[in-house]
Structure formats: structure tokens, C-alpha cells
Amino acid sequence: MLVDSHCHLDFPDFADDLDAVLDRAAAAGVEYLLTICTHVSRFARVRALADAHPGIYCTVGIHPHNVDGEPAVTPDDLIALAEHPKTVGFGETGLDYFYRHSERATQQQRFRTHISAARATGLPVVIHSRDADPDMIDILRDEHRKGAFPGLIHCFSSGSDLAETAVELGLYISLSGILTFKAADDLRATVRGLPLDRLLIETDSPYLAPVPKRGKRNEPAFVAHTATALAEALGRSPHEVRAATTANFLTLFGRIPQPNRSS
């Protein structure tokens, strides 16, 4: 059994063949897919996908690229939207200083808003972090002092300082197809120092297709390649890594029912 802990099934890239994409995911053993909200103004579309398919769940939130153009939501706004039973977390949210799509101060404020919602509800926050490690570490530590909150850093590609801080604060780390890239030796070295019981896998599809699918549109079935790469990096068996990352996903996203293996 596999899960794709982060994909974007509402994106136009999947508009023409979503059913076929889901069939291929099932054939690859992917039983749960978490489709991630990037615009709170488009949450209804994301939620409808989760409602339409038993194995799909969703989050609600605003990607840091989009914070300047989206409503200035409060924690209570996010909490109200998350009352839907197939909404299992907040985000994605966080900091992205690589592009200048939105003001840093606004990103930081909205990030804290999502964390507040996570702290209040116990639902995890899905964190995006790119080229912002010092500020990310500072905010995570500051917010943790106000009270613990569950969450993960998705599509992790940062340095060991952020990874170690996240684990220290009780957060999880999710690995994408970047882990399979030839130039990702530093990432693989960082991952080898992390506990398996804090790791998840994802596609971030339609982006970042793993080797050997690079150059193609990414899709949830390809998470199997990331699972294999993670097993190789850790020196563990593929079965152990699949089982552990699935168990970690179901622990973190506790609103998702455990699979019934007795039938």
C-alpha cells in the first residue's frame, strides 16, 4: 500500500484524464491521495474532488505564492471550512522567497494564521518552504512556544538545520521526486539522518516527476519511484518504507479512517 500525501488533482493538467490517472494510481497500489488547496477561493473545487472519490482527501489553505491575491482569512475562517469531514488539514502554506510572487511579510502573517488553525483543531498544517530556511526555523520555533501543532514540511529540499528543527518540534518531512534526481546528493544525505517514523512520500504532481519519468507530467502513480529511492537512501527494504510512510501518513492525518484489512 502507498499513499500520495501531496498532489494537485484540481489543476488543469488533470482535467482531461483524471479517471485514467486515478486508475493508474490504484494499479500502482496508491490507496489514498491528498489533494492540496492552494487558493482558498477555489476550495469548493478541491472539496468536490474529495467528495467524488472515496480514496481522495483534501486540505484547505493558501499557497504562499497566492497570499497577496486571496482573502485575508482568519484562523476561524479556516477552521469553519475544515469542518467538512474529508478536509484533513490546512495549507499548503509557508514561505517561498525563491520567487517574488507575494510580499514576505504577508506570507509570514498568513503562515501563522494557518498554524493557529492547526493548533486549535489538531489538524496538521502542510508547509511549503523554499529559500527561506532561517525565517522558517524562527517562525516554527516561535509558534511552537505558543503551543504544539501537528504538521509536515512537504516536498522537502532544504538543509539539515530545517529538517532537524522540524523533527525536534514533532513535525514530519515529506519527500518528493526530487529525491530521485542525480543532483540531489545533499538531500539524500540529509534524509539518511532522519528517523523513518517521521518521513512521508508525495508526488507534488503535476510537478517534479521522479526518475525515470522526468520530463513528463507527474501523477500519483509515480510516488512508487520515490518510495524506491527513499528505501535505497535509507538502506531499508521497499516494503518497510512503504509500510512506514503509509503508517506515518495515517498517524499525522488522523481524520482519515484506517484501512480495513479484514475484508
C-alpha atoms as one frame of an Amber mdcrd trajectory, in Angstrom:
protein
   0.000   0.000   0.000   1.155   3.508  -0.891  -0.176   6.997  -0.348   0.448
  10.205  -2.237   0.499  12.726   0.580   0.565  15.795  -1.690  -0.874  16.256
  -5.172  -2.944  18.857  -7.022  -5.726  16.971  -8.741  -7.793  20.121  -9.300
  -5.135  21.624 -11.587  -5.930  21.911 -15.307  -3.190  19.372 -16.074  -5.594
  16.598 -14.998  -8.798  17.988 -16.452  -8.896  15.680 -19.484  -7.936  12.318
 -17.986  -8.417  12.349 -14.221 -10.224   8.993 -14.205  -7.333   7.352 -16.040
  -4.852   8.993 -13.644  -6.752   7.575 -10.678  -6.918   4.135 -12.292  -3.128
   4.132 -12.760  -2.640   5.205  -9.156  -4.798   2.332  -7.944  -2.890  -0.111
 -10.157   0.359   1.119  -8.561  -1.019   0.428  -5.088  -1.774   4.041  -4.153
  -4.871   3.817  -1.954  -5.013   7.344  -0.521  -4.405  10.659  -2.269  -4.306
  14.026  -0.535  -5.183  16.809  -2.960  -3.897  20.141  -1.716  -5.642  23.505
  -1.784  -3.572  26.470  -3.000  -6.329  29.135  -3.232  -8.945  29.278  -0.508
 -11.216  30.951  -3.068 -11.121  27.694  -5.077 -11.613  25.356  -2.136 -15.059
  24.261  -3.289 -13.496  22.687  -6.378 -10.891  20.849  -4.291 -13.507  19.645
  -1.826 -15.727  18.399  -4.662 -12.920  16.140  -5.883 -12.574  14.614  -2.431
 -16.333  14.106  -2.209 -16.436  12.380  -5.582 -13.793   9.714  -4.848 -13.535
   7.535  -1.719  -9.725   7.482  -1.577  -9.212  11.219  -2.033  -8.972  13.665
   0.857  -8.138  17.365   0.824  -6.753  20.358   2.690  -7.839  23.999   2.790
  -5.452  26.927   2.615  -3.451  29.444   0.617  -0.101  28.809  -1.053   2.500
  31.485  -0.216   2.648  32.499  -3.879  -1.023  33.435  -3.742  -1.411  35.285
  -0.453  -1.498  38.781  -1.975  -4.458  37.931  -4.197  -6.519  35.793  -1.831
  -8.857  36.810   1.021  -7.232  37.705   4.330  -8.638  34.688   6.159  -8.621
  34.276   9.920  -7.972  31.058  11.822 -11.714  30.839  12.450 -12.384  31.111
   8.708 -10.076  28.184   8.019 -11.481  26.165  10.892 -15.026  26.619   9.598
 -14.025  25.404   6.131 -12.249  22.413   7.672 -15.444  21.144   9.282 -16.046
  19.159   6.106 -15.231  15.515   7.010 -12.889  14.906   4.063 -10.853  18.022
   4.825  -7.950  16.706   6.887  -5.509  19.602   7.199  -4.568  23.204   6.446
  -2.422  24.526   3.620  -0.431  24.449   1.768   1.058  27.467   3.451   4.514
  28.686   4.328   7.310  30.753   2.855   8.740  30.940  -0.669  11.481  33.502
  -1.208  12.709  31.977  -4.490  10.079  33.819  -6.498   8.655  37.252  -5.685
   5.024  36.425  -6.269   3.930  37.873  -2.916   5.262  40.014  -0.103   7.347
  38.223   2.513   5.557  39.922   5.396   2.183  38.771   4.061   3.471  35.226
   3.602   4.658  35.161   7.194   1.379  36.506   8.552  -0.752  34.039   6.583
   1.564  31.203   7.573   0.995  31.995  11.235  -2.757  32.085  10.588  -2.688
  28.520   9.269  -0.572  27.373  12.211  -3.097  28.904  14.612  -5.864  26.903
  12.957  -3.789  23.736  13.221  -3.054  24.359  16.890  -6.720  24.992  17.671
  -8.059  21.899  15.884  -5.256  19.345  15.987  -5.434  19.046  12.195  -1.978
  19.208  10.587  -0.579  22.115   8.628   1.056  21.373   5.260   4.132  23.602
   4.976   5.862  24.869   1.840   9.411  26.160   2.345  11.761  27.342  -0.365
  14.855  29.532   0.050  13.539  30.651   3.431  15.160  28.338   5.967  16.205
  30.939   8.603  12.789  32.621   8.723  11.023  29.256   8.579  13.013  27.980
  11.551  12.361  31.177  13.512   8.592  31.063  12.875   8.291  27.366  13.636
  10.114  27.789  16.943   8.169  30.932  17.855   4.819  29.342  17.083   5.755
  26.146  18.909   6.414  28.189  22.053   2.754  29.236  21.909   1.686  25.599
  21.846   2.476  22.479  19.859   0.816  21.880  16.499   0.931  18.956  14.043
   2.234  19.283  10.510   4.763  18.424   7.861   7.165  20.174   5.534   6.201
  18.961   2.095   8.454  18.444  -0.941  11.448  18.822   1.342  14.579  20.102
  -0.402  16.112  22.301   2.304  19.126  21.824   4.531  19.676  19.664   7.574
  19.082  22.545  10.021  15.450  22.875   8.956  14.941  19.105   8.834  16.331
  18.627  12.323  14.301  21.550  13.682  11.113  20.150  12.190  11.664  16.711
  13.691  12.624  18.233  17.042   9.308  20.113  17.089   7.319  16.980  16.284
   6.741  17.691  12.598   7.102  15.298   9.676   9.156  15.549   6.481   7.686
  14.594   3.095   9.919  13.634   0.174   9.049  14.146  -3.477  10.553  13.082
  -6.781  13.445  15.462  -6.102  14.894  12.632  -4.017  15.461  10.654  -7.243
  17.325  13.423  -9.066  21.003  12.898  -9.839  21.947  16.246  -8.306  20.146
  15.546  -5.012  23.077  14.003  -3.132  22.844  16.602  -0.358  19.152  15.880
   0.116  19.759  12.140   0.270  22.483  12.717   2.871  20.077  14.790   4.975
  17.370  12.150   4.706  19.727   9.428   5.912  19.982  11.288   9.211  16.212
  11.408   9.779  14.064   8.837  11.587  11.877   6.720   9.331   8.906   7.270
  11.639   8.905  10.957  10.627   9.005  10.526   6.844   6.264  10.631   4.203
   6.328  10.489   0.412   4.469  12.514  -2.203   4.426  13.494  -5.852   3.515
  17.211  -5.749   2.002  16.302  -9.111   1.689  17.579 -11.762   5.205  18.842
 -10.935   8.572  17.176 -10.252   8.164  13.812 -11.941  10.725  11.392 -10.488
  13.374   9.458 -12.358  12.630   7.552 -14.615   9.629   9.738 -15.519  11.412
  13.100 -15.622  10.178  15.412 -18.341   6.649  14.009 -18.146   3.633  15.288
 -16.285   3.859  13.879 -12.796   0.933  11.875 -11.403   0.147   9.968  -8.185
   1.162   6.537  -9.529   4.745   7.790  -9.771   5.039   8.010  -5.970   6.201
   4.388  -6.182   9.501   5.594  -7.660  10.048   7.968  -4.757   9.338   5.138
  -2.313  12.031   3.049  -4.015  14.517   5.936  -3.913  13.816   6.507  -0.222
  14.381   2.824   0.534  17.714   2.969  -1.293  18.775   6.150   0.517  17.965
   4.653   3.921  19.280   1.165   3.208  15.853  -0.277   4.030  13.612  -2.667
   2.153  10.985  -1.169  -0.164   8.272  -2.996   1.796   9.436  -1.453   5.082
   9.489   2.043   3.605   6.053   1.689   2.018   4.577   0.406   5.265   6.238
   3.077   7.403   5.387   6.059   5.224   1.777   4.913   4.942   1.529   4.449
   8.713   3.074   7.893   9.254   0.562   9.462   6.880  -2.378   7.882   8.674
  -0.977   8.911  12.062  -0.493  12.530  11.032  -3.775  12.872   9.139  -5.798
  11.255  11.865  -9.171  12.217  10.410  -8.625   9.695   7.596 -10.048   6.301
   8.621  -7.646   3.418   8.949  -7.973   0.891   6.117  -9.971  -2.238   6.898
  -7.767  -5.223   6.055 -10.120  -7.863   7.471 -12.402  -7.930   4.441
